[in-house]
């Protein structure tokens, strides 16, 4: 008996103190996921060049979901935002709405409640514009769910009342009306609106009295079927087992009806036999009772001895258990503090990842994080672009520093979007100068054409912006832009204040192309001209003297050949 108690107490101690890393149950191979992300990104860039924006958006979703899988939420957000920007550029409101909704689904509660709510509302507005009432209703129900969880009644009440006001449009079922009435009763009770509480109590009673809605059952089935494909076969097996069980019950019920009459006859015969044997049983029972009384007396004596042993074991076990509980509580408090600290570290890590991506390209940032350094690399074919604003000094004298910076930020932000569109890497800004390059950090052969297309679009943007600024009587800038193609070295050097940069004579020549250019023109070198002459109409300028470089053949890009056709 004592051995049993000792084994039980030892087992309890082992369960309390043997650690188990639950996180390993869902530990993913980061290298495999990162390799898959790079494959997706290469396909995305090819689709971007081919103008297949739907594939670009689909691949951006897959990359974002992969980053979410390895808890790189900063990168996940960036790729969903790229999908949103691509859909907006191509005026595809449906894909833009879906991108907002998917990003909202990925944000975790309660840390990112505000961002999650904002993404859902963006999606709902777009679905409304497209008359996608069913999808709008689904998103509005999600908003009700998260605002109720956060007790944000100011946003919950109008959203829930909107759903109830158009039940046919949003396909509101009986269960939806019960749920929405319940949360509105709670919200209006908190706000002290008795009339509203009575109104929604009546609506709740009415919904409860109605027959079940088949759409609720269908929705439950649809939600149940949203499972991992690896579990589908097991689910189907359980479904078949359930069907078999129900069929067996039906067959057994039919057999029972058929056999019941025969059983009744057998029971009558048995009843007669039982009456005949009743007297014999009574005698046997009397003997059994006498033997049982003797056995009970012996059992009472044995039980008394066992109770004494149990009491001793219980006292010892209680002492050990008390020590174990105290140790468990200390360990639990320590784990809780560690979990809170890990959560804070994770949030800070996500912030640092996002900040690092605003400074360095993705490939360089990933290499820096994995190895602790980023090795500079040589590239044979890189196209460098410089831009500069004419009259910037004179205009800066007319504006306050705040207004000047706002105008610069507006222009450079649009330049960033154009660079992203044509797969160019922004290098840096120096005052009112902007520098970017194509063919880095991932080498490609299309960067001369990509850079020229980007330059033409930047000049067109500046012309449109100048026209608008002149209409409202605001001072404006004019843009000089130069492009050269050659070999460079690119990477990060030093240990403090990391910055991605490029070096080589091609950089100096690109700067001379900008300073020797003209406002509103795209000035390119002879090297760049030979790469793009079959795709763009160009005007030969002759040999132009450039500072410290002598005379250089230069060209103005007039337009794209395809646009002229």
Secondary structure, 3 states (H helix, E strand, C coil): CHHHHHHHHHHHHHHHHCCCCHHHHHCCCHHHHHHHHHHHHHHHHHHHHHCCHHHHHHHHHHHHHHHHHCCCHHHHHHHHHHHHHHHHHCCCHHHHHHHHHHHHHHCCCCCCHHHHHHHHHHHHHHHHHCCCHHHHHHHHHHHHHHHHHCCCHHHHHHHHHHHHHCCCCCCCCHHHHHHHHHHHHHHHHHHCCHHHHHHHHHHHHHHHHCCCCHHHHHHHHHHHCCCCHHHHHHHHHHHHHHHHHHHHHHHHHHHHHHHHHHHHHHHHHHHHHHHHHHHHHHHHHHHHHHHHHHHHHHHHHHHHHHHHHHHHHHHHHHHHHHHHHHHHHHHHHHHHHHHHHHHHHHHHHHHHHHHHHCCCCHHHHHHHHHHCCCCCEEEEEEEEEEEEEECHHHHHHHCCHHHHHHHHHHHHHHHHHHHHHCCEEEEEEECCEEEEEECCCCCCCCHHHHHHHHHHHHHHHHHHHHHHHHHCCCCCCEEEEEEEEEEEEEECCCCCCCCCEEECHHHHHHHHHHHCCCCCCEEEEHHHHHHHCCCEEEEEEEEEEECCCEEEEEEEEEEEHHHHC
